[in-house]
Amino acid sequence: MAVPDKETTEREHTGSISRRTMLATAAAGTAALAAAGSLALPKSEAHADSGDYLIGVGISDITGPAAECGMMGYSQFGQDTAGIHLRPRVRAYVIASGGQRIVYAIADNGMIFGSVHRGVMEALARRFGDRYTEQNVLLTSTHSHATCGGAAHDYAYNLSILGFQQQVYDIEVAAIVEAIAAADADLGPGTLQIGRGELHDASVNRSRIAFERNPEADKQYFPNAIDPAVTVLSLHKGGRPVGAITWFATHNTSMSNKNRLISGDNKGYASFAFEHGEHGVRYLDGCDFIAAFPQTNSGDMSPNLNLSPTSGPTDNEFENTRIIGERQYRAGKAALAAARPLRGPVGGLLCYIDIADIEVDARWTGTGGPRHTAPACAGVALIAGSTEDGPGLPGVPIPEGVRNPFVDALGGVNQPVPDWLTDAQAPKAIVAPLGLLPPAGWVPNVVPIQIVRIGELYLACGGAEFTIVSGLRIRRTVAAALGVDIEQVLLQGYANGYHEYVSTPEEYDAQQYEGGSTLYGRYTLPAYQQEFHRLATAFAAQQTVPRGPAPRDISNMQPNFVSAPGPDATLPGTAFGDVLTQPAGSYARGEQAAVEFVSAHPKHNPRRGGTFLEVQRAGGSGWSRVANEGEWAVKFFWSKRDGNVSVARFTWDIPVDAAPGRYRFQHFADQLTGDGALRPFTGVSAEFEIR
C-alpha cells in the first residue's frame, strides 16, 4: 500500500481553488455519470484482470493536538485534550468495476463537517482532476467524542471550543486526503465478500419513551428496541484479505465527558483489535490490513448499557471501550464466517437539498396533507442533553459567571423567536433559533444526500444522526425506489456533513433528546424520505439529478479565541528530554511501568503519523521498538507546569506475554524556540527489567 508524503498533502490542500472551478468539476463529473451514476475510469483501468473489482486500501493518522484543544462531541467547557490513548485514524477504500469507481473513507473523529468535506474535495480535485468528485466520494465519521474539535465552519459546533481551529481543520483534511491517495495508489485486482450477522450486547436504546411512540410495524422490526444488524464487507487481493468494513449502530461514546485523552473510542478499538490484534499491524511500519467500523443509524443507540455515562458493562471507561469494541470486532468476524461473494457494479449519486425549506408532499407526512420543514431551532431537550451519554448543544447554557467571547463576538444567542417559527417547530420548546442567529445561521441548511452502490449493497448517506426507526423508514423508501430488498440498503449516517439528529415525527412529539435535536422540525424525516426517493429513483433509472442549492461558504467569518502556545520552557536545572520520574528497576509481566519527561507543547508538532514515545527492548543488534504511544497499551498524559513548561507522563501496561529482558522508554517531541524555530529532541529513560 502506497503512503503519500504527509507534508506534501498538508501543503497541497491549503492552496486555493475557485468556486467556478469546483462547480465546473462537479458538473463535469455529473455529466460523465455512467449507468451506475459515477465517473468513468481510464480505459487502462476498466477491467479488474483476474478479480471482479479493482481495490485499493489506505490509512492515515488524524490525531490532532494532544494539549489544550477543545474536544468534539460532549461540548464541555474545559474538556480540552491532555494526552493520547488510542490514536484515531482515517481508513479509505477505493473500489472500481466496469469503468466506475467509488471512494469510501471513514474517519475516527467527531463528525465530517461540511467545511472538511469541501476542503477534501478541493484537495482531491487539485491532485486527481475529475477522477474523484462529490458524486463518487463518500466521507463518514465513527463519531468519537474523544477527538479534537474546531474544524467546523458552523458556529454551533465551536462554542465550547471558543472558535474555529485552523490546525485541526488542516489535519483532518490532510489526513483524509492522504488515506484516499494511498488507496488510489494501491489499486489492483481483487474480490469482495459480504457477510451479515447480529450483535445484541453492544448497544441499548437510550430514548425508549420516544421509540415506543412509533407504529407497531416499526417496533416489531426492532423487538428489543435496538438495531442489532452487523454488515461486513471483506476485501481480498492476491488471495488474501486486505481489509474489512463492519457496519454496526452504536454511539462511539464509551469514553466519558471527563476524559481528556484523544481516542478512537470503542470503534477505534474494534479496528485496533482486527488490525493489530489479529493481523499484527504496526502502524509506524505500514499496514497490510485495514479494518473500519462505521456507523449506520445510531442516533438513539448508546454503548453505555446501564444507561449512564461510563456504566455498562463495567464502571471503567477504558474497559468499556475495550469490551464494546471487542464485541463489534467479534461480531464482524462471526458474520464473515458465513460471507458470500459480492458482485455487481459500483457508483454514486449526490445532490444538495435545503433541509430548512422543503415542501413535503402528503405522501410522506402521514397527516393527509403537505407540510413544510423550518429553519433550525434547538429545543429544551437538546440543551438538557442525553443523560445516558452526555450533554447537548455545545456550550449552552453557558455556566453561571462565565463569559464566552466566541458567543459575544457572534452577537449572542438571545434572539426572539417569531410566532410562525414556534408554530412550525411545535411541539418543540425552542431555546435558540439556530438557523436565524447572526452573523449567519449557526448550523447549515443546505446539506448533501447521496446514494452509493457497492455491488449488491446500497448506502443511503445523510449528514445526521438518524434514530433506528428513522433509518428504517429511509431504507424502506430507498429499497422500494431501487427495487431491491431492504437488507441490501444501509442508512449511512454522519456522511459528508453534519446537522444533529433526525427522529421520526412520532419520536419528535416526545421531545426527548433526539427530538429536541431534530433541528428542522417535525417533518425533517418525511423530507428526507421524499428527497431520498427522488435521488434513488434517478439512480435506478440511470439518470442524473441537478446538483441543487450550493452549500454555503463562510470560511472568511471564523473567529477564534484560543491563544497559541508560546515558546517552550524547562524547569530550572533541567533540559528538554530530561527524565523527571524514572521507571522502577524491574517489573513483572502484567504490571504497569511509568516514566515522566520534560517535554514541549504538543501543538507545536502533533507528530501525526509518528509517536511521542517508544518502548524499546535490548537485543543482539541494539534497541528495537516493541510498543509505542498510539497503541492501546501506552497512555500519554500531558500537563503544564510553571509558565510554558510541558511535562509528558507515559504509562505502559506490560503484556502478560512480554519477553523477559532489558527495556527503556524513548520520548520524542519538538521545542518551539523564541525565534519561532522548531527543534526536535529526544529523551531516554533508565533501563528496567521485565522478569
C-alpha positions as CSV (number, residue, x, y, z in Angstrom):
1,M,0.0,0.0,0.0
2,A,1.5,3.3,-1.1
3,V,1.6,6.1,1.5
4,P,1.8,9.7,0.2
5,D,4.1,12.3,1.8
6,K,2.3,13.9,4.7
7,E,3.9,17.3,4.4
8,T,3.1,17.5,0.6
9,T,-0.5,16.6,1.3
10,E,-0.9,19.2,4.0
11,R,0.6,21.9,1.8
12,E,-1.5,20.8,-1.1
13,H,-4.9,21.2,0.5
14,T,-4.3,24.7,1.8
15,G,-4.0,26.1,-1.7
16,S,-6.9,27.9,-3.4
17,I,-9.3,26.7,-6.0
18,S,-12.1,28.9,-7.3
19,R,-15.8,28.2,-6.7
20,R,-16.2,28.2,-10.5
21,T,-13.5,25.5,-10.9
22,M,-15.2,23.4,-8.2
23,L,-18.6,23.7,-9.7
24,A,-17.3,23.0,-13.2
25,T,-15.6,19.9,-11.9
26,A,-18.7,18.7,-10.2
27,A,-20.8,19.4,-13.2
28,A,-18.4,17.6,-15.5
29,G,-18.5,14.7,-13.1
30,T,-22.2,14.6,-13.1
31,A,-22.4,14.8,-16.9
32,A,-20.0,11.9,-17.1
33,L,-22.1,9.6,-14.9
34,A,-22.5,6.3,-16.5
35,A,-25.0,3.5,-15.8
36,A,-24.4,3.4,-12.1
37,G,-24.1,7.1,-11.7
38,S,-20.4,7.6,-11.2
39,L,-17.3,8.7,-13.0
40,A,-15.7,6.7,-15.8
41,L,-12.3,5.1,-15.2
42,P,-9.4,5.5,-17.7
43,K,-9.6,2.7,-20.2
44,S,-6.5,1.0,-18.8
45,E,-8.4,0.6,-15.5
46,A,-11.7,-0.6,-16.9
47,H,-11.2,-4.3,-16.2
48,A,-10.1,-6.0,-12.9
49,D,-8.0,-8.7,-14.6
50,S,-8.4,-11.9,-12.5
51,G,-10.6,-10.2,-9.9
52,D,-14.1,-8.9,-10.0
53,Y,-13.0,-5.5,-8.9
54,L,-10.0,-3.1,-8.6
55,I,-9.5,-2.5,-5.0
56,G,-7.2,-0.1,-3.0
57,V,-6.9,0.5,0.7
58,G,-5.2,3.3,2.6
59,I,-4.8,4.6,6.1
60,S,-3.6,7.7,7.8
61,D,-3.3,9.3,11.2
62,I,-5.9,12.0,12.0
63,T,-4.6,12.8,15.6
64,G,-4.9,16.4,16.4
65,P,-3.0,18.5,19.0
66,A,-2.8,16.5,22.3
67,A,-3.0,19.5,24.5
68,E,-5.3,22.5,25.1
69,C,-7.7,21.8,22.3
70,G,-11.4,21.5,22.9
71,M,-12.8,18.1,22.3
72,M,-15.6,17.5,19.9
73,G,-18.8,15.8,20.9
74,Y,-19.7,16.4,24.5
75,S,-19.1,20.1,24.2
76,Q,-18.0,20.7,27.7
77,F,-16.1,23.8,28.7
78,G,-12.7,22.7,29.9
79,Q,-12.7,19.3,28.3
80,D,-9.5,20.1,26.5
81,T,-7.1,17.5,25.2
82,A,-4.3,16.5,27.6
83,G,-2.7,13.4,26.1
84,I,-3.4,10.4,23.9
85,H,-4.7,6.9,24.5
86,L,-5.5,5.4,21.1
87,R,-4.6,7.4,18.0
88,P,-7.6,8.0,15.7
89,R,-7.1,7.2,12.0
90,V,-8.7,7.5,8.6
91,R,-9.3,4.4,6.7
92,A,-10.1,4.7,3.0
93,Y,-11.2,2.2,0.3
94,V,-11.3,2.7,-3.5
95,I,-13.4,0.1,-5.3
96,A,-13.7,0.1,-9.1
97,S,-15.6,-2.0,-11.6
98,G,-16.9,-1.7,-15.1
99,G,-15.4,1.7,-15.7
100,Q,-16.7,3.2,-12.5
101,R,-15.2,3.8,-9.1
102,I,-16.2,4.9,-5.6
103,V,-14.2,6.1,-2.6
104,Y,-15.4,5.3,1.0
105,A,-13.4,7.0,3.7
106,I,-14.1,6.6,7.4
107,A,-12.6,8.9,10.0
108,D,-12.2,8.2,13.7
109,N,-13.3,11.8,14.6
110,G,-16.4,13.5,15.9
111,M,-18.2,14.4,12.6
112,I,-17.5,15.1,9.0
113,F,-18.4,18.8,8.8
114,G,-19.3,20.5,5.5
115,S,-16.1,22.6,5.8
116,V,-14.0,19.4,5.9
117,H,-16.0,17.8,3.0
118,R,-15.4,20.9,0.9
119,G,-11.7,21.0,1.8
120,V,-11.2,17.4,0.9
121,M,-13.0,17.7,-2.4
122,E,-10.9,20.8,-3.3
123,A,-7.7,18.9,-2.5
124,L,-8.7,15.8,-4.4
125,A,-9.6,18.0,-7.4
126,R,-6.1,19.5,-7.4
127,R,-4.4,16.1,-7.1
128,F,-6.6,13.9,-9.3
129,G,-8.6,16.2,-11.5
130,D,-12.1,14.8,-12.1
131,R,-11.2,11.3,-11.0
132,Y,-12.8,11.9,-7.6
133,T,-15.8,14.3,-7.2
134,E,-18.5,14.7,-4.6
135,Q,-20.6,12.2,-6.7
136,N,-18.4,9.2,-6.1
137,V,-16.6,10.1,-2.8
138,L,-18.3,9.2,0.5
139,L,-16.8,10.6,3.7
140,T,-18.1,9.5,7.1
141,S,-17.2,9.5,10.8
142,T,-17.2,7.0,13.6
143,H,-18.4,9.8,15.8
144,S,-15.8,9.5,18.6
145,H,-16.3,12.1,21.3
146,A,-12.7,11.9,22.3
147,T,-11.0,13.7,19.4
148,C,-10.2,17.4,18.6
149,G,-12.9,19.9,17.8
150,G,-12.9,23.2,15.9
151,A,-12.9,22.0,12.3
152,A,-16.4,23.2,11.6
153,H,-17.4,26.5,9.9
154,D,-20.8,26.1,11.7
155,Y,-20.7,28.2,14.9
156,A,-22.9,25.9,17.0
157,Y,-20.2,23.3,16.9
158,N,-17.4,25.6,18.0
159,L,-19.0,27.2,21.1
160,S,-17.2,25.2,23.8
161,I,-14.0,25.2,21.7
162,L,-14.1,29.0,21.5
163,G,-13.8,29.2,17.8
164,F,-12.5,27.7,14.6
165,Q,-9.2,25.8,14.9
166,Q,-7.2,26.0,11.7
167,Q,-4.7,23.4,12.9
168,V,-7.5,20.8,13.5
169,Y,-9.1,21.6,10.2
170,D,-5.8,21.3,8.3
171,I,-5.1,17.9,10.0
172,E,-8.5,16.4,9.2
173,V,-8.4,17.5,5.6
174,A,-4.8,16.3,5.0
175,A,-5.4,13.0,6.8
176,I,-8.5,12.1,4.8
177,V,-6.8,13.1,1.5
178,E,-3.7,11.0,2.5
179,A,-5.7,7.9,3.1
180,I,-7.6,8.3,-0.2
181,A,-4.4,8.9,-2.1
182,A,-2.9,5.8,-0.5
183,A,-5.9,3.8,-1.5
184,D,-5.7,5.2,-5.1
185,A,-2.1,4.2,-5.3
186,D,-2.9,0.7,-4.0
187,L,-5.5,-0.1,-6.7
188,G,-5.2,-3.6,-8.0
189,P,-7.4,-6.7,-8.9
190,G,-9.5,-8.0,-6.1
191,T,-12.7,-9.5,-4.9
192,L,-15.4,-8.6,-2.4
193,Q,-17.4,-10.7,0.0
194,I,-20.4,-9.7,2.2
195,G,-21.5,-11.2,5.5
196,R,-24.3,-10.4,7.8
197,G,-25.0,-11.2,11.5
198,E,-26.3,-9.7,14.7
199,L,-24.9,-8.2,17.9
200,H,-27.2,-7.8,20.9
201,D,-24.9,-6.7,23.7
202,A,-23.1,-3.6,22.4
203,S,-26.0,-1.1,22.3
204,V,-29.1,0.0,24.2
205,N,-31.9,2.3,23.2
206,R,-31.3,5.5,25.2
207,S,-34.7,7.0,24.2
208,R,-37.1,4.2,24.8
209,I,-40.0,6.6,25.6
210,A,-39.8,8.1,22.2
211,F,-39.2,4.8,20.4
212,E,-42.4,3.4,21.9
213,R,-44.4,6.1,20.1
214,N,-43.7,4.6,16.8
215,P,-46.2,2.3,15.0
216,E,-46.2,-1.4,15.8
217,A,-44.8,-2.3,12.4
218,D,-41.7,-0.3,13.1
219,K,-41.3,-1.5,16.6
220,Q,-41.7,-5.1,15.5
221,Y,-38.7,-4.7,13.2
222,F,-36.7,-4.0,16.3
223,P,-38.2,-6.2,19.0
224,N,-35.5,-5.2,21.6
225,A,-35.6,-1.6,20.6
226,I,-32.0,-1.8,19.2
227,D,-30.7,-2.3,15.7
228,P,-28.6,-5.5,16.0
229,A,-27.6,-5.7,12.4
230,V,-24.0,-6.3,11.5
231,T,-23.0,-6.0,7.9
232,V,-19.4,-6.8,6.8
233,L,-17.7,-6.2,3.5
234,S,-14.4,-8.1,3.1
235,L,-11.9,-7.0,0.6
236,H,-9.4,-9.5,-0.9
237,K,-6.4,-9.1,-3.2
238,G,-3.8,-11.7,-4.2
239,G,-5.7,-14.4,-2.5
240,R,-5.6,-12.8,1.0
241,P,-7.8,-10.3,2.9
242,V,-6.6,-6.7,2.8
243,G,-9.5,-5.0,4.5
244,A,-12.9,-5.2,6.1
245,I,-15.7,-2.7,6.7
246,T,-18.1,-3.6,9.5
247,W,-21.2,-1.5,9.9
248,F,-23.0,-1.5,13.3
249,A,-25.1,1.1,15.0
250,T,-23.9,2.2,18.4
251,H,-22.7,5.5,19.7
252,N,-18.9,5.8,19.8
253,T,-19.1,7.2,23.4
254,S,-17.7,4.7,25.8
255,M,-15.2,7.4,26.8
256,S,-16.9,10.0,29.0
257,N,-17.1,13.8,29.1
258,K,-14.5,13.7,31.9
259,N,-11.9,12.1,29.7
260,R,-9.1,14.3,28.2
261,L,-7.1,11.7,26.3
262,I,-7.5,11.5,22.5
263,S,-9.1,8.2,21.5
264,G,-10.8,6.4,18.7
265,D,-13.2,5.1,21.4
266,N,-14.9,1.7,21.0
267,K,-14.9,1.7,17.2
268,G,-11.3,2.7,17.2
269,Y,-10.6,-0.2,19.5
270,A,-12.5,-2.6,17.2
271,S,-10.3,-1.5,14.3
272,F,-7.2,-1.9,16.5
273,A,-8.3,-5.4,17.6
274,F,-8.8,-6.5,14.0
275,E,-5.7,-4.8,12.5
276,H,-3.1,-5.1,15.3
277,G,-4.5,-7.9,17.4
278,E,-5.4,-10.3,14.6
279,H,-3.2,-9.2,11.7
280,G,-0.2,-7.9,13.6
281,V,-0.3,-4.4,12.1
282,R,2.2,-2.0,13.5
283,Y,1.1,1.5,12.4
284,L,4.5,3.0,12.3
285,D,5.7,0.3,9.9
286,G,2.8,0.3,7.4
287,C,-0.5,-1.5,7.2
288,D,-1.3,-4.5,5.1
289,F,-4.8,-4.9,6.5
290,I,-7.2,-2.1,7.2
291,A,-10.5,-2.6,9.1
292,A,-13.1,0.2,9.6
293,F,-16.1,0.1,11.8
294,P,-18.5,2.8,10.5
295,Q,-21.9,3.8,11.9
296,T,-25.4,3.3,10.4
297,N,-28.5,4.7,12.2
298,S,-27.0,5.1,15.7
299,G,-28.9,8.2,16.8
300,D,-30.6,6.6,19.8
301,M,-28.1,3.7,20.3
302,S,-25.9,4.0,23.3
303,P,-22.9,1.8,24.2
304,N,-23.4,2.6,27.9
305,L,-25.5,-0.5,28.6
306,N,-26.7,0.7,32.1
307,L,-28.0,3.9,30.6
308,S,-25.5,6.1,32.4
309,P,-22.2,7.5,31.2
310,T,-19.3,5.0,31.7
311,S,-21.7,2.5,33.1
312,G,-22.0,-0.9,31.5
313,P,-20.6,-3.4,31.0
314,T,-18.3,-2.2,33.8
315,D,-17.8,1.1,35.6
316,N,-14.4,1.8,33.9
317,E,-14.5,3.8,30.7
318,F,-11.3,2.2,29.4
319,E,-12.6,-1.3,30.0
320,N,-16.0,-0.4,28.5
321,T,-14.2,1.0,25.4
322,R,-12.3,-2.2,25.0
323,I,-15.2,-4.6,25.7
324,I,-17.7,-2.8,23.4
325,G,-15.0,-2.6,20.7
326,E,-14.1,-6.2,21.1
327,R,-17.7,-7.2,20.8
328,Q,-18.1,-5.4,17.5
329,Y,-14.8,-7.0,16.2
330,R,-16.0,-10.5,17.2
331,A,-19.5,-9.9,15.7
332,G,-17.8,-8.8,12.4
333,K,-15.6,-11.9,12.4
334,A,-18.6,-14.1,13.0
335,A,-20.5,-12.5,10.1
336,L,-17.5,-13.1,7.8
337,A,-17.6,-16.8,8.6
338,A,-20.7,-17.0,6.5
339,A,-19.7,-14.4,3.9
340,R,-20.5,-15.0,0.2
341,P,-19.1,-13.3,-2.9
342,L,-20.4,-9.8,-3.7
343,R,-20.9,-8.9,-7.3
344,G,-22.3,-6.0,-9.3
345,P,-21.4,-2.5,-10.3
346,V,-20.3,0.4,-8.2
347,G,-21.4,4.0,-8.4
348,G,-22.6,7.1,-6.6
349,L,-25.0,10.0,-7.0
350,L,-25.2,13.1,-4.8
351,C,-27.2,16.2,-4.6
352,Y,-27.8,19.0,-2.1
353,I,-31.1,19.9,-0.5
354,D,-32.2,22.9,1.6
355,I,-33.4,20.9,4.6
356,A,-34.8,24.0,6.2
357,D,-37.1,24.9,3.4
358,I,-38.7,21.7,1.8
359,E,-42.3,21.4,0.9
360,V,-43.1,17.8,1.9
361,D,-45.8,16.0,-0.1
362,A,-48.7,14.4,1.7
363,R,-47.4,11.0,0.6
364,W,-44.7,11.3,3.2
365,T,-46.1,13.4,6.0
366,G,-48.6,10.9,7.5
367,T,-51.0,13.7,8.1
368,G,-53.1,13.6,5.0
369,G,-51.7,16.9,3.7
370,P,-48.5,18.6,2.8
371,R,-46.2,20.0,5.4
372,H,-43.0,22.1,5.5
373,T,-39.7,22.0,7.2
374,A,-38.4,25.0,9.1
375,P,-35.3,26.9,9.9
376,A,-33.1,25.2,12.5
377,C,-34.0,25.5,16.2
378,A,-32.6,23.9,19.3
379,G,-35.1,22.5,21.8
380,V,-35.0,22.4,25.6
381,A,-34.3,18.7,25.3
382,L,-31.2,19.4,23.3
383,I,-29.9,21.7,25.9
384,A,-30.6,19.2,28.7
385,G,-28.6,16.6,26.8
386,S,-28.6,12.8,26.7
387,T,-28.3,11.7,30.3
388,E,-27.2,8.3,29.1
389,D,-24.1,9.6,27.2
390,G,-23.6,13.3,27.8
391,P,-24.9,16.9,27.4
392,G,-26.4,18.6,24.3
393,L,-25.8,21.8,22.5
394,P,-22.2,22.9,22.6
395,G,-21.5,25.4,25.4
396,V,-25.2,26.2,26.1
397,P,-26.2,27.1,28.6
398,I,-23.1,28.9,29.5
399,P,-22.0,28.2,33.1
400,E,-23.0,30.9,35.5
401,G,-20.4,33.6,35.8
402,V,-18.6,32.5,32.6
403,R,-18.4,34.7,29.6
404,N,-17.9,33.1,26.2
405,P,-16.1,35.6,24.0
406,F,-16.9,33.5,20.9
407,V,-20.7,33.8,21.6
408,D,-20.2,37.5,22.4
409,A,-18.4,38.1,19.1
410,L,-21.2,36.4,17.2
411,G,-23.9,38.5,18.8
412,G,-25.3,36.2,21.4
413,V,-28.0,33.5,21.5
414,N,-30.8,35.5,23.0
415,Q,-32.7,36.3,19.8
416,P,-36.5,36.5,19.6
417,V,-38.4,33.5,18.1
418,P,-41.1,34.6,15.7
419,D,-44.6,33.1,16.2
420,W,-44.5,31.5,12.8
421,L,-41.3,29.6,13.7
422,T,-42.8,28.5,17.1
423,D,-45.8,27.1,15.2
424,A,-43.6,25.4,12.6
425,Q,-41.4,23.7,15.2
426,A,-44.3,22.6,17.5
427,P,-44.3,20.8,19.9
428,K,-40.7,21.8,20.4
429,A,-40.0,24.3,23.1
430,I,-37.4,26.5,21.4
431,V,-34.4,27.7,23.2
432,A,-32.4,29.1,20.3
433,P,-33.4,29.7,16.7
434,L,-30.0,28.5,15.4
435,G,-30.9,29.0,11.7
436,L,-31.7,32.7,12.3
437,L,-28.8,33.7,14.6
438,P,-26.3,36.3,13.4
439,P,-23.9,36.7,11.7
440,A,-25.0,33.7,9.7
441,G,-27.1,30.7,10.7
442,W,-25.2,28.7,13.3
443,V,-25.9,25.4,11.6
444,P,-26.1,24.5,7.8
445,N,-29.4,24.5,6.0
446,V,-28.1,23.2,2.6
447,V,-26.9,19.6,3.1
448,P,-25.9,16.7,0.9
449,I,-27.7,13.4,0.4
450,Q,-26.1,10.6,-1.6
451,I,-26.7,7.0,-2.9
452,V,-23.6,4.8,-3.1
453,R,-23.6,1.4,-4.6
454,I,-21.1,-1.4,-3.9
455,G,-22.2,-4.4,-5.8
456,E,-25.5,-5.6,-4.2
457,L,-25.1,-3.2,-1.3
458,Y,-26.5,0.3,-1.3
459,L,-25.7,3.1,1.2
460,A,-28.2,5.9,1.7
461,C,-26.0,8.7,3.0
462,G,-27.0,11.7,5.1
463,G,-25.2,14.0,7.4
464,A,-27.1,13.5,10.6
465,E,-27.6,11.1,13.5
466,F,-30.7,9.1,12.5
467,T,-32.6,7.1,15.0
468,I,-33.0,3.4,14.2
469,V,-36.7,3.9,13.1
470,S,-35.7,6.9,11.0
471,G,-33.1,4.8,9.4
472,L,-35.6,2.0,8.8
473,R,-38.0,4.3,7.0
474,I,-35.4,5.7,4.7
475,R,-34.1,2.2,4.0
476,R,-37.6,1.1,3.0
477,T,-38.1,4.2,0.9
478,V,-34.8,3.7,-1.0
479,A,-35.2,0.0,-1.3
480,A,-38.6,0.5,-2.9
481,A,-37.3,3.1,-5.3
482,L,-34.4,0.8,-6.3
483,G,-36.5,-2.3,-6.5
484,V,-34.3,-4.3,-4.1
485,D,-34.7,-6.0,-0.7
486,I,-34.4,-3.7,2.4
487,E,-31.5,-5.9,3.6
488,Q,-29.4,-4.6,0.7
489,V,-29.8,-0.9,1.9
490,L,-28.0,0.6,4.8
491,L,-28.5,4.1,6.2
492,Q,-25.1,5.7,6.3
493,G,-25.2,8.5,8.9
494,Y,-22.6,11.1,9.6
495,A,-22.0,11.4,5.9
496,N,-20.4,14.4,4.1
497,G,-21.8,16.9,6.6
498,Y,-23.4,17.2,10.0
499,H,-26.6,18.8,11.4
500,E,-27.5,17.0,14.6
501,Y,-30.4,14.4,14.7
502,V,-33.2,13.1,12.6
503,S,-36.1,11.5,14.6
504,T,-39.4,10.2,13.4
505,P,-42.4,12.5,13.7
506,E,-43.7,10.3,16.5
507,E,-40.4,10.5,18.3
508,Y,-40.2,14.2,17.7
509,D,-43.5,14.7,19.5
510,A,-42.0,13.1,22.7
511,Q,-39.3,15.8,22.6
512,Q,-36.6,13.6,24.2
513,Y,-33.0,14.5,23.4
514,E,-33.1,13.2,19.8
515,G,-36.4,15.1,19.1
516,G,-35.1,18.3,20.6
517,S,-32.0,17.9,18.5
518,T,-34.0,17.4,15.2
519,L,-33.3,20.9,14.2
520,Y,-35.6,21.4,11.2
521,G,-38.9,20.4,12.8
522,R,-41.3,17.5,12.9
523,Y,-41.2,16.8,9.2
524,T,-37.5,16.5,8.8
525,L,-37.6,12.8,8.3
526,P,-40.5,12.9,5.8
527,A,-38.5,15.5,3.9
528,Y,-35.5,13.2,3.8
529,Q,-37.7,10.3,2.6
530,Q,-39.1,12.4,-0.2
531,E,-35.7,13.6,-1.3
532,F,-34.0,10.2,-1.0
533,H,-36.9,8.7,-3.0
534,R,-36.2,11.3,-5.8
535,L,-32.5,10.5,-5.7
536,A,-32.9,6.7,-5.6
537,T,-35.4,6.8,-8.4
538,A,-33.0,8.7,-10.6
539,F,-30.2,6.3,-9.6
540,A,-32.3,3.3,-10.6
541,A,-33.2,4.9,-13.9
542,Q,-29.5,5.6,-14.6
543,Q,-30.3,9.3,-14.7
544,T,-28.6,12.4,-13.2
545,V,-30.2,15.0,-11.0
546,P,-29.5,18.7,-10.6
547,R,-26.7,19.4,-8.0
548,G,-29.2,21.5,-6.1
549,P,-28.6,24.7,-4.0
550,A,-24.9,25.4,-3.3
551,P,-23.7,24.8,0.2
552,R,-22.6,28.0,1.9
553,D,-19.0,29.0,2.4
554,I,-18.4,31.2,5.5
555,S,-14.8,30.3,5.9
556,N,-13.9,34.0,6.0
557,M,-16.2,34.6,9.0
558,Q,-14.5,32.3,11.6
559,P,-13.4,33.9,14.9
560,N,-11.0,32.1,17.2
561,F,-10.4,33.0,20.8
562,V,-7.8,30.3,21.7
563,S,-4.3,31.6,22.1
564,A,-1.4,29.8,20.5
565,P,1.1,28.4,23.0
566,G,4.3,30.4,23.2
567,P,7.9,29.2,23.1
568,D,8.6,26.2,25.3
569,A,10.5,26.4,28.6
570,T,12.1,23.9,31.0
571,L,12.1,23.6,34.8
572,P,15.1,25.2,36.5
573,G,18.1,22.9,36.2
574,T,16.6,20.7,33.5
575,A,16.8,20.4,29.7
576,F,14.3,19.2,27.1
577,G,14.0,15.4,27.2
578,D,15.3,15.1,30.8
579,V,13.6,12.4,32.9
580,L,11.7,13.7,35.9
581,T,10.5,10.3,37.1
582,Q,12.4,7.2,36.2
583,P,10.7,3.8,35.8
584,A,11.2,1.3,38.5
585,G,14.2,-1.0,38.2
586,S,12.1,-4.0,37.3
587,Y,8.5,-5.1,36.7
588,A,6.6,-8.3,36.4
589,R,4.6,-9.0,33.3
590,G,1.1,-7.7,33.7
591,E,2.2,-4.7,35.8
592,Q,2.3,-1.0,34.6
593,A,5.5,0.9,34.0
594,A,5.6,4.6,34.1
595,V,8.0,7.5,33.2
596,E,7.9,11.3,33.1
597,F,9.9,13.6,30.8
598,V,10.5,17.4,30.5
599,S,8.7,17.9,27.2
600,A,7.2,20.5,24.8
601,H,3.7,21.6,23.9
602,P,2.1,19.0,21.6
603,K,0.5,21.8,19.4
604,H,4.0,22.6,18.1
605,N,4.1,19.2,16.4
606,P,1.3,16.7,17.0
607,R,3.6,14.1,15.5
608,R,0.9,12.9,13.1
609,G,2.0,9.7,11.6
610,G,4.6,9.3,14.3
611,T,4.7,8.9,18.0
612,F,5.6,10.7,21.2
613,L,7.0,7.5,22.8
614,E,8.6,4.2,22.0
615,V,9.0,1.3,24.4
616,Q,12.3,-0.4,23.4
617,R,13.8,-3.7,24.2
618,A,17.5,-4.5,24.1
619,G,18.6,-7.2,21.6
620,G,21.7,-8.5,19.9
621,S,21.5,-5.7,17.3
622,G,20.6,-2.9,19.7
623,W,17.4,-1.4,20.8
624,S,14.1,-2.2,19.0
625,R,10.6,-0.9,19.4
626,V,8.1,-3.2,21.0
627,A,5.3,-0.7,21.7
628,N,4.6,2.9,21.2
629,E,2.2,5.7,22.0
630,G,-0.7,5.5,19.7
631,E,-1.4,1.8,20.5
632,W,-3.7,0.6,23.2
633,A,-1.2,-0.4,25.9
634,V,0.5,3.0,26.1
635,K,-1.1,6.2,27.5
636,F,0.3,9.7,27.2
637,F,-0.7,12.3,29.8
638,W,0.3,15.9,29.1
639,S,0.4,18.6,31.8
640,K,1.6,22.1,32.2
641,R,3.9,23.3,34.9
642,D,5.2,26.8,35.6
643,G,4.6,29.0,32.6
644,N,5.2,27.2,29.4
645,V,6.8,24.1,30.9
646,S,5.3,20.9,29.5
647,V,5.6,17.5,31.2
648,A,4.9,14.3,29.4
649,R,4.0,11.2,31.5
650,F,3.6,7.8,29.9
651,T,2.3,4.5,31.2
652,W,2.8,1.1,29.6
653,D,0.6,-1.8,30.5
654,I,3.1,-4.6,30.2
655,P,1.6,-7.6,28.3
656,V,1.4,-10.8,30.1
657,D,3.3,-12.5,27.3
658,A,6.1,-9.8,27.2
659,A,9.5,-11.3,26.6
660,P,11.8,-11.0,29.7
661,G,14.8,-8.7,29.2
662,R,16.1,-5.1,29.4
663,Y,13.7,-2.3,28.3
664,R,13.7,1.5,28.2
665,F,11.5,4.4,27.1
666,Q,12.4,6.9,24.4
667,H,10.4,10.2,24.1
668,F,10.2,12.3,21.0
669,A,9.0,16.0,20.8
670,D,9.7,19.3,19.3
671,Q,10.6,22.5,21.1
672,L,9.4,25.9,19.9
673,T,12.2,28.4,20.4
674,G,11.9,32.2,21.0
675,D,12.7,32.9,17.4
676,G,9.9,30.6,16.1
677,A,12.1,27.6,15.1
678,L,11.1,24.0,15.9
679,R,13.9,21.9,17.3
680,P,13.3,18.2,17.7
681,F,14.7,16.4,20.8
682,T,14.6,13.0,22.4
683,G,14.8,11.8,25.9
684,V,15.8,8.3,27.1
685,S,14.9,6.7,30.4
686,A,16.9,4.5,32.6
687,E,16.8,0.8,31.7
688,F,14.5,-1.6,33.5
689,E,14.0,-5.3,33.6
690,I,10.9,-7.3,32.8
691,R,11.0,-10.6,34.7
